Amino acid sequence: MMYVIKRDGRIVDYDRNKILLAIRKANHVVGKDEAVSEEVIEQIIAGIEALGKSRMQVEEIQDIIEQKLMEEGKFVLAKTYIIYRYTRDLVRKANTTDESIMSLIQQNNKDVMEENSNKNAYIASTQRDLIAGEVSKDLTKRILLPEQISKAHEEGVLHFHDADYFIQPIFNCCLINIGDMLDNGTVMNGKLIESPKSFQVACTVMTQIIAAVASSQYGGQSVDVRHLGKYLRISREKYEKRYQEKFGGTMSEEEITALVDERVTDELRSGVQTIQYQINTLMTTNGQSPFVTLFLNLDKKDPYIKENAIIIEEILRQRLEGIKNEKGVYVTPAFPKLIYVLDEHNCLRGGEYDYITKLAVRCSAKRMYPDYISAKKMRENYEGNVFSCMGCRSFLTPWKDENGEYKFEGRFNQGVVSLNLPQIGILAKGDEEYFWQLLEERLALCFEALMCRHRALEGTLSDVSPVHWQYGAIARLKKGEKIDKLLHGGYSTISLGYIGLYEVTKLMTGVSHTEPEGKEFAMRLMKRLRKATDTWKETTGIHFGLYGTPAESLCYRFANIDKKRFGEIKDITDKGYYTNSYHVDVREKIDAFSKFDFEAEFQVISSGGAISYVEIPNMRHNLEALEELVRYIYDNIQYAEFNTKSDYCHVCGYDGEITINEALEWECPQCGNKDHSKMNVTRRTCGYLGENFWNVGKTKEINSRVLHI
């Protein structure tokens, strides 16, 4: 048996009659002197079959046919066959969006509808964005990308991220320069927004900026909330002046201070509530809430650190409480994501702000956020700096402005291309020499794909998104000015992602990368990936980063492609997923401290993006264990997050086993909730313990989609 791998990645049975028909059609077009006999056709087919391959690419078969025809001296026939092949290619490259768009409208295009867990694909505004995305992907595949890159994407060699937005000159994710926009004003929809005169107004303006920024890029964004501290102090000073003028002669200083405190506390609560509710109720132009992260950092050098401590405390209190759903029950909001920075004054060792960290731990236990960044480890890894990752969890490289000052806010990521590591291991079959040769070839493909992303942004005018380029979110360029200077010299980054370090190590060494032999290979591989990005940076002046963070559906896409192409391979393609980046496989037995120690070594190499997770059973009842882990994070790993092993319904708070009812739907036995986005469920069939995303099949089968981390 032999199988043929089609251009779209499908694997079909080999059919010799198709080769017969193709050559015969070319024979009929040329004269008798140029035609080949049936005997020669049989010889060509026999030669292909004699290769003894179990799988062949369709292009490989066609190349052999052309070569054999020319060896027979039938150059006109070979040319005719090439023209026939080219014509077939044109037919294949005709517009292919009709079916995918109609299936979207009919709500049965699961691949597209499930690709982004943050989008509700049933809403009309989201469908408009998804329909436009299908058109963009089609044009990107057929016209905008070189054929070898499109082919590599279809075959799972690499993944060209966000092809549904590639047709437009927009970028991935960013750190909004919110301080500049608040302090110096901005413009939205042609209207001047001046610097706020109070904390409440600053919070409102910030959420409007977030929504405007999210509508003109396709990735996440991060905002440092320390810039709000100034405005909380402005509000306090305003109330102090007002009450002194009004009650100075009739009330004591203590009474006036009490009035001021009460008024400031009320405004603080209202302002933070504005941020939380605005972000979760605003809808961007792509039909989803802004994918925004709030960076909670108590910087000792911040002149408004006291105000910011109060603001961060209130943000955590409101996240702990949750937001009411349509039934009036408090649930965990999807956004904003929260990142809490651990430093010497709040790492639970008797520091001044330990009380806020204790609140953060309680919030993590109930609401799964915040994430944690160790200021200590980050300073070691990024030239003494502490800054937020971007919304997509990628990190910028250190960069200095013309005054020699480090700058991170107002910078962005140009895009991502990810490499399928297990596929290289499958093809190498344990042969290290061949493995490294294949890796070099595929790194070259990734570089070309990344340069396609870069070149697509070159020449873009600032007018395409004034809020980004003209009014402070990224820069303050002139109207009609090109953004090119922000694409070079390291101001922005561009990322090489990777999937499946565990699987490729298992393929090449026979053991996990947590074993000494496997770790040695995995480290060599990671260092080669890092060297590639460093070399590209040196030769181009563009800051490339090695990016290993949450990859959502890509872990499944690569695994499914390889399973169809190579069949079931034990512990590799049989799982239905590949392990993301450098992470320890979810089925390995490893304690939380050892996992952090192990993965911390890879985070240092993967400086363009790194996050690690550990799973804690019944987190809400294990606060002491979480606090111990938080102390450990500060000393040992740059970026980490907690997950839980217990089922949990966010609608009613039920903390037990979520069951499957007779209709084959997941259901909370306490309140009857069937909305999977409001549950955390243990994945028992494969041992995965974390958050599940699923759809119920119509054929009495559960089609589970798990976000493996």
FIMARKOL-187505 format. One record per residue (C-alpha): x negated, z, y negated. Coordinates in pm, whole numbers, plus 50000, padded with zeros to 5 digits. Layout:
% residues N
(pt (X Z Y))
...
***
This chain:
% residues 709
(pt (50000 50000 50000))
(pt (49881 49918 49651))
(pt (50042 50012 49319))
(pt (50018 49838 48985))
(pt (49995 50036 48662))
(pt (50196 49858 48394))
(pt (50105 49854 48025))
(pt (50362 50121 47945))
(pt (50216 50355 48207))
(pt (50482 50288 48472))
(pt (50360 50259 48829))
(pt (50527 49991 49042))
(pt (50473 49850 49391))
(pt (50225 49563 49412))
(pt (50405 49229 49457))
(pt (50184 48930 49550))
(pt (50472 48691 49479))
(pt (50444 48763 49107))
(pt (50087 48634 49108))
(pt (50195 48327 49306))
(pt (50471 48247 49057))
(pt (50249 48297 48751))
(pt (49974 48061 48875))
(pt (50229 47804 48996))
(pt (50394 47803 48651))
(pt (50056 47730 48495))
(pt (49995 47460 48762))
(pt (50314 47277 48665))
(pt (50202 47251 48302))
(pt (49861 47088 48368))
(pt (49778 46759 48534))
(pt (49715 46726 48907))
(pt (49338 46717 48856))
(pt (49346 47052 48687))
(pt (49588 47222 48927))
(pt (49466 47440 49210))
(pt (49589 47413 49565))
(pt (49810 47666 49739))
(pt (49508 47749 49952))
(pt (49303 47848 49646))
(pt (49593 48055 49513))
(pt (49605 48239 49846))
(pt (49230 48295 49827))
(pt (49260 48445 49479))
(pt (49536 48679 49593))
(pt (49347 48771 49909))
(pt (49042 48852 49698))
(pt (49245 49092 49489))
(pt (49391 49257 49796))
(pt (49052 49277 49964))
(pt (48929 49509 49691))
(pt (49116 49781 49879))
(pt (49224 49969 49571))
(pt (49528 50195 49589))
(pt (49601 50142 49219))
(pt (49512 49862 48976))
(pt (49584 49804 48611))
(pt (49791 49490 48549))
(pt (49527 49368 48300))
(pt (49259 49410 48565))
(pt (49450 49179 48802))
(pt (49500 48919 48530))
(pt (49131 48926 48437))
(pt (49035 48858 48800))
(pt (49274 48559 48814))
(pt (49126 48405 48499))
(pt (48772 48456 48628))
(pt (48851 48294 48966))
(pt (49018 47993 48802))
(pt (48711 47932 48588))
(pt (48484 47970 48890))
(pt (48687 47686 49047))
(pt (48611 47476 48740))
(pt (48978 47472 48637))
(pt (48917 47552 48270))
(pt (49234 47386 48139))
(pt (49439 47572 48397))
(pt (49264 47898 48307))
(pt (49341 47833 47939))
(pt (49705 47759 48025))
(pt (49727 48081 48224))
(pt (49573 48272 47930))
(pt (49832 48119 47694))
(pt (50108 48211 47939))
(pt (49970 48566 47952))
(pt (49950 48579 47570))
(pt (50309 48458 47540))
(pt (50423 48730 47778))
(pt (50235 48983 47565))
(pt (50424 48862 47257))
(pt (50752 48910 47440))
(pt (50647 49259 47540))
(pt (50548 49336 47181))
(pt (50884 49231 47042))
(pt (51082 49508 46870))
(pt (51146 49776 47129))
(pt (51340 50029 46924))
(pt (51698 49923 46996))
(pt (51730 50112 47322))
(pt (51553 50426 47202))
(pt (51755 50442 46880))
(pt (52087 50390 47055))
(pt (52000 50657 47310))
(pt (51920 50891 47021))
(pt (52261 50830 46866))
(pt (52423 50881 47206))
(pt (52219 51202 47241))
(pt (52056 51119 47572))
(pt (51700 51032 47461))
(pt (51551 51355 47591))
(pt (51185 51263 47532))
(pt (51237 51226 47159))
(pt (51503 51496 47118))
(pt (51289 51758 47292))
(pt (50952 51659 47146))
(pt (50973 51903 46856))
(pt (51130 52240 46937))
(pt (51172 52314 46565))
(pt (51419 52030 46511))
(pt (51787 52031 46603))
(pt (51821 51669 46718))
(pt (52202 51680 46711))
(pt (52226 51717 46332))
(pt (52285 51394 46137))
(pt (51999 51450 45889))
(pt (51757 51517 46175))
(pt (51875 51208 46360))
(pt (51804 50997 46050))
(pt (51447 51125 46059))
(pt (51418 51067 46435))
(pt (51555 50712 46403))
(pt (51304 50635 46130))
(pt (51040 50787 46355))
(pt (51124 50551 46639))
(pt (51081 50254 46405))
(pt (50750 50396 46285))
(pt (50625 50451 46642))
(pt (50720 50096 46735))
(pt (50539 49942 46437))
(pt (50242 50172 46491))
(pt (50213 50070 46856))
(pt (50262 49695 46804))
(pt (50100 49629 46468))
(pt (49924 49916 46292))
(pt (49692 50042 46565))
(pt (49424 49842 46748))
(pt (49546 49741 47093))
(pt (49289 49956 47273))
(pt (49411 50267 47089))
(pt (49777 50193 47161))
(pt (49691 50127 47524))
(pt (49490 50451 47548))
(pt (49785 50643 47406))
(pt (50032 50488 47651))
(pt (49802 50558 47947))
(pt (49747 50921 47848))
(pt (49377 50874 47776))
(pt (49442 51027 47436))
(pt (49740 51125 47225))
(pt (49783 50976 46879))
(pt (49980 51260 46722))
(pt (50271 51203 46483))
(pt (50296 50828 46529))
(pt (50655 50866 46408))
(pt (50516 50923 46057))
(pt (50206 50701 46069))
(pt (50372 50414 45885))
(pt (50379 50628 45568))
(pt (50073 50745 45371))
(pt (50138 51115 45436))
(pt (49921 51375 45605))
(pt (49944 51655 45860))
(pt (49932 52010 45723))
(pt (49790 52209 45433))
(pt (49723 52533 45251))
(pt (49940 52513 44939))
(pt (49757 52610 44620))
(pt (50047 52838 44535))
(pt (49842 53047 44292))
(pt (49772 52747 44070))
(pt (50134 52630 44084))
(pt (50274 52970 43991))
(pt (50017 53055 43725))
(pt (49997 52712 43558))
(pt (50344 52577 43630))
(pt (50447 52270 43823))
(pt (50696 51984 43820))
(pt (50965 51917 44079))
(pt (51207 51627 44068))
(pt (51084 51544 43719))
(pt (51163 51894 43587))
(pt (50902 52130 43444))
(pt (50882 52467 43619))
(pt (50693 52712 43399))
(pt (50500 53016 43518))
(pt (50753 53283 43630))
(pt (50817 53593 43421))
(pt (50924 53814 43710))
(pt (50873 53875 44081))
(pt (51224 53757 44170))
(pt (51177 53425 43992))
(pt (50829 53383 44145))
(pt (50981 53419 44494))
(pt (51251 53163 44414))
(pt (51000 52915 44271))
(pt (50774 52963 44574))
(pt (51050 52872 44818))
(pt (51142 52564 44612))
(pt (50777 52456 44621))
(pt (50767 52510 44998))
(pt (51075 52291 45048))
(pt (50941 52014 44822))
(pt (50601 52015 44993))
(pt (50755 52011 45342))
(pt (50962 51704 45257))
(pt (50655 51490 45187))
(pt (50429 51573 45480))
(pt (50485 51602 45853))
(pt (50292 51916 45945))
(pt (50312 52282 45859))
(pt (50202 52459 45547))
(pt (50061 52804 45477))
(pt (50108 53023 45170))
(pt (49898 53325 45073))
(pt (50146 53586 44949))
(pt (49878 53776 44755))
(pt (49956 53550 44461))
(pt (50291 53728 44427))
(pt (50126 54064 44351))
(pt (50065 53964 43992))
(pt (50434 53896 43939))
(pt (50546 54226 44090))
(pt (50321 54398 43835))
(pt (50468 54182 43557))
(pt (50816 54297 43660))
(pt (50707 54662 43663))
(pt (50548 54634 43319))
(pt (50863 54463 43188))
(pt (51087 54748 43314))
(pt (50847 55014 43186))
(pt (50855 54862 42838))
(pt (51234 54819 42843))
(pt (51309 55175 42960))
(pt (51053 55330 42728))
(pt (51217 55155 42433))
(pt (51565 55253 42550))
(pt (51514 55608 42683))
(pt (51175 55716 42546))
(pt (51320 55982 42322))
(pt (51586 56112 42557))
(pt (51430 56113 42906))
(pt (51108 56257 43049))
(pt (50825 56033 43171))
(pt (50906 56133 43530))
(pt (51268 56026 43490))
(pt (51169 55694 43334))
(pt (50917 55635 43612))
(pt (51188 55704 43870))
(pt (51414 55447 43702))
(pt (51134 55191 43696))
(pt (51049 55254 44062))
(pt (51413 55210 44162))
(pt (51446 54884 43969))
(pt (51116 54743 44099))
(pt (51206 54838 44457))
(pt (51538 54660 44422))
(pt (51371 54347 44285))
(pt (51106 54363 44558))
(pt (51373 54375 44828))
(pt (51573 54094 44668))
(pt (51269 53875 44617))
(pt (51147 53903 44976))
(pt (51502 53846 45100))
(pt (51511 53532 44887))
(pt (51197 53404 45059))
(pt (51330 53478 45408))
(pt (51679 53340 45360))
(pt (51580 53041 45148))
(pt (51321 52927 45402))
(pt (51571 52962 45687))
(pt (51863 52797 45508))
(pt (51689 52520 45313))
(pt (51680 52184 45490))
(pt (51395 51943 45424))
(pt (51439 51566 45426))
(pt (51343 51551 45795))
(pt (51632 51776 45895))
(pt (51458 52104 45967))
(pt (51361 52429 45800))
(pt (51019 52413 45632))
(pt (50746 52480 45888))
(pt (50580 52748 45678))
(pt (50342 53036 45747))
(pt (50298 53339 45522))
(pt (49942 53474 45511))
(pt (49942 53854 45478))
(pt (49594 53961 45369))
(pt (49508 54288 45195))
(pt (49189 54172 45024))
(pt (48979 54457 44881))
(pt (48870 54231 44597))
(pt (49229 54158 44496))
(pt (49312 54330 44163))
(pt (49676 54343 44276))
(pt (49610 54490 44623))
(pt (49848 54784 44564))
(pt (50133 54549 44476))
(pt (50051 54323 44768))
(pt (50054 54615 45010))
(pt (50411 54686 44899))
(pt (50508 54319 44931))
(pt (50358 54282 45280))
(pt (50527 54603 45391))
(pt (50864 54471 45274))
(pt (50809 54132 45442))
(pt (50741 54309 45772))
(pt (51039 54543 45731))
(pt (51276 54252 45675))
(pt (51128 54055 45965))
(pt (51168 54359 46188))
(pt (51534 54381 46088))
(pt (51592 54007 46144))
(pt (51851 53772 45999))
(pt (52220 53767 46084))
(pt (52341 53471 46285))
(pt (52683 53309 46260))
(pt (52830 53600 46459))
(pt (52684 53859 46224))
(pt (52424 53976 46478))
(pt (52063 54025 46369))
(pt (51833 53769 46536))
(pt (51469 53663 46504))
(pt (51430 53384 46247))
(pt (51210 53090 46341))
(pt (51041 53084 46001))
(pt (50838 53181 45818))
(pt (50560 53239 46068))
(pt (50354 53544 45977))
(pt (49977 53598 46001))
(pt (49851 53951 45939))
(pt (49484 54008 45861))
(pt (49306 54305 46016))
(pt (49024 54450 45804))
(pt (48829 54775 45795))
(pt (49098 54947 45584))
(pt (49389 54861 45818))
(pt (49250 54823 46172))
(pt (49408 55151 46294))
(pt (49096 55362 46258))
(pt (49208 55592 45979))
(pt (49218 55325 45707))
(pt (49424 55346 45389))
(pt (49665 55075 45503))
(pt (49698 55165 45870))
(pt (50064 55246 45811))
(pt (50131 54878 45738))
(pt (49951 54771 46056))
(pt (50166 55013 46257))
(pt (50471 54843 46107))
(pt (50322 54501 46197))
(pt (50281 54616 46559))
(pt (50645 54729 46574))
(pt (50743 54390 46433))
(pt (50535 54209 46697))
(pt (50694 54413 46970))
(pt (51048 54321 46868))
(pt (51016 53985 46689))
(pt (50698 53831 46843))
(pt (50535 53807 46498))
(pt (50300 53847 46320))
(pt (49990 53683 46463))
(pt (49664 53865 46393))
(pt (49340 53748 46234))
(pt (49028 53963 46243))
(pt (48860 53950 45902))
(pt (48544 54082 46067))
(pt (48518 53799 46320))
(pt (48634 53533 46074))
(pt (48361 53624 45827))
(pt (48110 53581 46109))
(pt (48245 53236 46193))
(pt (48319 53090 45847))
(pt (48030 53182 45618))
(pt (48177 53513 45507))
(pt (48524 53379 45425))
(pt (48872 53493 45527))
(pt (49153 53240 45488))
(pt (49469 53123 45658))
(pt (49492 52852 45916))
(pt (49725 52570 45819))
(pt (50082 52558 45947))
(pt (49970 52358 46252))
(pt (49720 52636 46335))
(pt (49420 52421 46252))
(pt (49140 52568 46039))
(pt (48958 52405 45751))
(pt (48581 52390 45733))
(pt (48409 52585 45451))
(pt (48380 52373 45136))
(pt (48246 52450 44788))
(pt (48366 52306 44459))
(pt (48149 52179 44174))
(pt (48085 52541 44065))
(pt (47956 52641 44407))
(pt (48269 52844 44484))
(pt (48434 52834 44825))
(pt (48779 52679 44814))
(pt (49046 52670 45084))
(pt (49385 52663 44912))
(pt (49489 52316 44799))
(pt (49319 52151 45098))
(pt (49471 51968 45393))
(pt (49432 51802 45734))
(pt (49447 51422 45762))
(pt (49575 51414 46121))
(pt (49503 51480 46487))
(pt (49410 51286 46800))
(pt (49391 51478 47131))
(pt (49185 51401 47441))
(pt (49317 51431 47798))
(pt (49029 51609 47974))
(pt (49184 51638 48324))
(pt (49227 51260 48349))
(pt (48851 51218 48310))
(pt (48796 51471 48587))
(pt (49043 51293 48815))
(pt (48868 50960 48768))
(pt (48518 51109 48806))
(pt (48603 51262 49147))
(pt (48333 51526 49112))
(pt (48061 51280 49006))
(pt (47909 51445 48698))
(pt (47710 51141 48590))
(pt (48025 50930 48587))
(pt (48216 51212 48420))
(pt (47983 51229 48121))
(pt (47978 50849 48096))
(pt (48360 50838 48086))
(pt (48368 51123 47835))
(pt (48141 50930 47597))
(pt (48360 50621 47622))
(pt (48673 50821 47549))
(pt (48516 51014 47264))
(pt (48435 50678 47107))
(pt (48802 50583 47143))
(pt (48909 50913 46985))
(pt (48672 50856 46694))
(pt (48817 50511 46631))
(pt (49171 50650 46651))
(pt (49085 50926 46404))
(pt (48929 50674 46169))
(pt (49257 50477 46186))
(pt (49429 50790 46054))
(pt (49169 50825 45782))
(pt (49178 50459 45675))
(pt (49558 50466 45662))
(pt (49536 50729 45386))
(pt (49265 50554 45185))
(pt (49398 50383 44876))
(pt (49709 50603 44861))
(pt (49827 50661 44506))
(pt (49915 51008 44380))
(pt (50264 50877 44296))
(pt (50371 50885 44664))
(pt (50417 51263 44641))
(pt (50378 51404 44290))
(pt (50427 51765 44405))
(pt (50121 51729 44629))
(pt (49885 51515 44429))
(pt (49986 51551 44064))
(pt (50146 51893 44024))
(pt (49921 52132 44209))
(pt (50013 52175 44576))
(pt (49692 51989 44664))
(pt (49557 51854 44336))
(pt (49634 51760 43977))
(pt (49548 51391 43980))
(pt (49667 51147 43719))
(pt (49962 50917 43779))
(pt (49845 50604 43958))
(pt (49519 50769 44065))
(pt (49401 50720 44422))
(pt (49360 51026 44646))
(pt (49042 50889 44808))
(pt (48803 51152 44666))
(pt (49004 51418 44852))
(pt (48958 51233 45183))
(pt (48578 51238 45173))
(pt (48304 51494 45133))
(pt (48478 51768 45328))
(pt (48766 51850 45095))
(pt (49007 51770 45377))
(pt (48956 51779 45753))
(pt (49055 51561 46048))
(pt (49092 51701 46399))
(pt (48995 51622 46757))
(pt (49228 51809 46991))
(pt (49183 51858 47365))
(pt (49400 51956 47659))
(pt (49316 52098 48001))
(pt (48973 52263 48003))
(pt (49085 52475 48298))
(pt (49201 52173 48502))
(pt (48899 51954 48433))
(pt (48668 52241 48525))
(pt (48859 52293 48851))
(pt (48830 51921 48927))
(pt (48458 51904 48860))
(pt (48341 52238 49001))
(pt (48618 52347 49237))
(pt (48668 52674 49048))
(pt (48831 52799 48729))
(pt (48635 52815 48405))
(pt (48668 53194 48433))
(pt (48424 53183 48727))
(pt (48049 53174 48644))
(pt (47994 52822 48783))
(pt (48307 52690 48615))
(pt (48227 52860 48286))
(pt (47884 52699 48273))
(pt (48040 52354 48306))
(pt (48323 52435 48063))
(pt (48077 52557 47801))
(pt (47867 52243 47833))
(pt (48180 52034 47790))
(pt (48303 52232 47488))
(pt (47962 52210 47323))
(pt (47959 51832 47377))
(pt (48301 51803 47213))
(pt (48180 52015 46923))
(pt (47861 51811 46891))
(pt (48072 51496 46874))
(pt (48274 51628 46578))
(pt (47958 51754 46406))
(pt (47788 51416 46453))
(pt (48091 51228 46317))
(pt (48086 51459 46017))
(pt (47719 51387 45949))
(pt (47755 51009 45981))
(pt (48079 50968 45783))
(pt (48089 51255 45533))
(pt (48437 51338 45663))
(pt (48483 51691 45798))
(pt (48588 51659 46162))
(pt (48705 51971 46341))
(pt (48742 52062 46708))
(pt (49101 52178 46740))
(pt (49239 52390 47023))
(pt (49576 52540 46934))
(pt (49942 52515 47049))
(pt (50021 52164 47173))
(pt (50390 52194 47272))
(pt (50506 51895 47477))
(pt (50163 51730 47504))
(pt (50069 51963 47793))
(pt (50356 51806 47986))
(pt (50311 51449 47867))
(pt (49953 51423 47991))
(pt (50036 51595 48321))
(pt (50337 51370 48385))
(pt (50143 51051 48310))
(pt (49863 51154 48544))
(pt (50103 51258 48819))
(pt (50269 50914 48811))
(pt (49934 50740 48805))
(pt (49731 50949 49053))
(pt (49995 51131 49254))
(pt (50017 51504 49322))
(pt (49682 51681 49304))
(pt (49684 52047 49406))
(pt (49658 52288 49115))
(pt (49624 51995 48873))
(pt (49919 51754 48852))
(pt (50147 51943 49090))
(pt (50218 52214 48829))
(pt (50394 51979 48589))
(pt (50177 52088 48295))
(pt (49815 52113 48187))
(pt (49678 52430 48033))
(pt (49640 52403 47659))
(pt (49287 52373 47514))
(pt (49043 52639 47642))
(pt (49311 52891 47750))
(pt (49305 53076 48081))
(pt (49566 52933 48316))
(pt (49890 53135 48306))
(pt (49874 53205 48680))
(pt (49530 53369 48676))
(pt (49525 53746 48704))
(pt (49329 53873 48408))
(pt (49379 54177 48188))
(pt (49441 54138 47815))
(pt (49102 54272 47704))
(pt (48909 54046 47943))
(pt (49117 53746 47836))
(pt (49034 53811 47470))
(pt (48665 53857 47553))
(pt (48655 53535 47752))
(pt (48848 53316 47510))
(pt (48665 53453 47204))
(pt (48354 53265 47318))
(pt (48548 52938 47307))
(pt (48709 53014 46971))
(pt (48367 53013 46805))
(pt (48304 52658 46934))
(pt (48657 52540 46860))
(pt (48636 52635 46493))
(pt (48874 52357 46384))
(pt (49159 52547 46547))
(pt (49180 52838 46787))
(pt (49439 53096 46891))
(pt (49463 53317 47199))
(pt (49759 53492 47359))
(pt (49811 53784 47591))
(pt (50135 53886 47758))
(pt (50248 54248 47749))
(pt (50543 54365 47962))
(pt (50828 54533 47771))
(pt (50641 54525 47442))
(pt (50896 54730 47251))
(pt (50823 55023 47482))
(pt (50444 54977 47477))
(pt (50352 55036 47113))
(pt (50046 55244 47199))
(pt (49910 54963 47418))
(pt (49974 54712 47140))
(pt (49795 54929 46886))
(pt (49498 54955 47120))
(pt (49493 54576 47151))
(pt (49511 54537 46773))
(pt (49201 54755 46739))
(pt (49036 54541 47004))
(pt (49130 54218 46823))
(pt (48958 54337 46506))
(pt (48627 54389 46686))
(pt (48631 54105 46938))
(pt (48836 53793 46862))
(pt (48922 53594 46552))
(pt (49284 53494 46610))
(pt (49534 53634 46858))
(pt (49903 53683 46931))
(pt (50121 53879 47174))
(pt (50387 53756 47414))
(pt (50610 53957 47642))
(pt (50695 53936 48010))
(pt (51046 54077 47980))
(pt (51358 53867 47930))
(pt (51512 53931 47593))
(pt (51828 53810 47418))
(pt (51792 53795 47041))
(pt (52170 53787 46989))
(pt (52261 54126 47133))
(pt (51922 54283 47201))
(pt (51970 54284 47579))
(pt (51637 54356 47747))
(pt (51677 54267 48113))
(pt (51698 53967 48340))
(pt (51861 53657 48193))
(pt (52059 53488 48470))
(pt (52176 53138 48559))
(pt (52555 53106 48576))
(pt (52764 52879 48800))
(pt (52746 52595 48549))
(pt (52368 52606 48583))
(pt (52320 52735 48231))
(pt (52105 53025 48122))
(pt (52327 53311 48009))
(pt (52284 53662 47876))
(pt (52485 53894 48107))
(pt (52555 54136 47822))
(pt (52692 53914 47543))
(pt (52735 53575 47716))
(pt (52484 53402 47483))
(pt (52388 53058 47617))
(pt (52174 52943 47324))
(pt (51825 52911 47470))
(pt (51662 52921 47125))
(pt (51778 53282 47097))
(pt (51623 53404 47424))
(pt (51286 53479 47571))
(pt (51301 53420 47945))
(pt (51050 53475 48225))
(pt (50962 53152 48402))
(pt (50972 53261 48767))
(pt (50936 52932 48953))
(pt (50574 52878 48854))
(pt (50475 53226 48746))
(pt (50466 53139 48377))
(pt (50557 53434 48158))
(pt (50655 53350 47804))
(pt (50910 53161 47601))
(pt (51119 52892 47772))
(pt (51276 52580 47628))
(pt (51514 52400 47861))
(pt (51798 52156 47900))
(pt (52056 52162 48174))
(pt (52068 51846 48386))
(pt (52394 51673 48471))
(pt (52303 51642 48838))
(pt (52306 52011 48924))
(pt (51934 52043 48857))
(pt (51766 52260 48599))
(pt (51525 52055 48390))
(pt (51306 52330 48245))
(pt (51065 52263 47961))
(pt (50828 52552 47915))
(pt (50595 52597 47621))
(pt (50286 52687 47822))
(pt (50029 52867 47617))
***
